């Protein structure tokens, strides 16, 4: 391992701060959701499974390798750890992965599931995403069928990551969103942008009904 105890502690503190903020917004109900930060080329800090995300401390964060295996801990990492580590393994520039379960994310993932994606077009906030420099553009947010078999779900994700190297998020049907970035700040920006745009799309559906 090339990371230090200080690096782990800093990453864990950042995760705790993020989770408290997102929990306060109702995005991590019933101990759901998971969060990670890369520590080095082969390890990440990630939330321990089953913890209340609004009350996390450094003791609720652990280390995993990029195969999703616990390192130096008897605790069980979050169930979807493999979906975090495949992003780090595929792209060494990615530094943070956030997975939340807001109402907007869950509803939109079901409402648009048959299309397999949600298309955002004409929004100024599209510029929050990598490679987007104008509102006059489109961004397709993929929606994948849910699966309790994490290796199988990771196999669904793999082609998306290969086909769209700049992709920074996807939805899982009836579940929630994964958003990531090349810094903690970028990952949070992408998550916030997705949450805002999903709310816009859902509200427009209601107003047009």
C-alpha positions, -999 to 999 in steps of 0.1 A, spaced: 0 0 0 13 34 -9 -12 56 10 -6 68 45 -28 67 76 -31 105 73 -44 101 37 -69 75 48 -81 97 77 -84 127 53 -104 106 28 -126 92 56 -133 127 69 -143 139 35 -167 110 30 -183 116 64 -188 153 56 -203 144 22 -227 118 36 -239 140 64 -248 167 38 -265 143 14 -284 126 42 -297 160 54 -312 163 19 -330 130 21 -307 112 -4 -296 83 18 -328 68 33 -327 37 56 -289 33 57 -289 31 18 -262 46 -4 -224 43 -5 -195 65 -10 -158 61 -18 -126 80 -25 -95 67 -42 -65 63 -19 -39 52 -44 -36 31 -76 -49 0 -60 -71 10 -30 -101 31 -21 -117 42 12 -154 33 12 -184 32 36 -190 1 57 -223 -17 49 -254 -9 68 -244 23 86 -266 54 90 -251 78 65 -262 108 85 -242 97 115 -209 84 100 -176 88 117 -141 78 105 -147 44 122 -175 37 96 -150 39 67 -128 10 55 -103 2 28 -109 -21 -1 -87 -31 -31 -99 -27 -66 -113 -62 -66 -137 -50 -39 -120 -70 -11 -116 -57 24 -81 -47 34 -70 -47 70 -106 -50 83 -131 -76 94 -160 -53 84 -181 -58 53 -179 -31 27 -210 -17 10 -228 -42 -11 -222 -23 -43 -184 -19 -38 -176 -36 -71 -195 -8 -89 -172 17 -73 -139 -2 -79 -146 -9 -116 -147 28 -122 -113 33 -104 -98 3 -122 -109 14 -156 -98 51 -153 -70 60 -130 -80 97 -131 -113 91 -113 -110 99 -76 -145 97 -61 -177 77 -66 -210 87 -50 -241 65 -49 -274 79 -36 -311 70 -35 -331 102 -37 -368 102 -45 -361 120 -78 -335 94 -88 -356 64 -79 -388 77 -96 -370 88 -127 -352 55 -130 -386 37 -131 -405 62 -152 -379 62 -180 -367 26 -176 -382 14 -209 -362 40 -228 -330 28 -211 -319 64 -206 -330 100 -198 -321 126 -223 -313 161 -210 -313 188 -236 -312 226 -236 -303 230 -200 -276 255 -190 -266 231 -162 -254 206 -188 -221 225 -186 -215 208 -153 -206 176 -171 -173 168 -188 -169 180 -223 -201 200 -223 -196 237 -230 -230 249 -240 -267 245 -232 -273 237 -269 -263 201 -264 -277 167 -251 -266 143 -224 -280 108 -222 -281 94 -186 -282 56 -189 -307 35 -169 -297 -1 -162 -320 -29 -149 -314 -37 -112 -297 -69 -103 -287 -82 -69 -258 -101 -85 -231 -74 -84 -207 -90 -108 -236 -93 -133 -245 -57 -127 -209 -46 -132 -209 -65 -165 -238 -43 -176 -219 -12 -167 -186 -22 -184 -198 -15 -220 -211 20 -210 -177 29 -195 -159 16 -226 -182 33 -251 -184 67 -232 -151 75 -216 -164 108 -204 -196 93 -188 -199 105 -152 -231 88 -140 -258 62 -145 -291 52 -129 -302 17 -118 -339 11 -121 -358 14 -89 -326 20 -71 -306 52 -74 -277 69 -91 -239 65 -94 -220 97 -101 -182 101 -101 -154 125 -110 -117 132 -111 -120 149 -77 -144 149 -48 -156 184 -59 -163 171 -95 -182 140 -83 -204 162 -60 -209 187 -89 -221 159 -112 -244 144 -85 -259 178 -78 -264 185 -115 -281 151 -121 -304 156 -91 -315 191 -104 -320 179 -139 -340 148 -129 -362 170 -107 -368 193 -138 -378 164 -160 -401 149 -134 -417 183 -128 -422 189 -165 -440 156 -168 -464 166 -140 -470 201 -154 -477 186 -189 -501 160 -176 
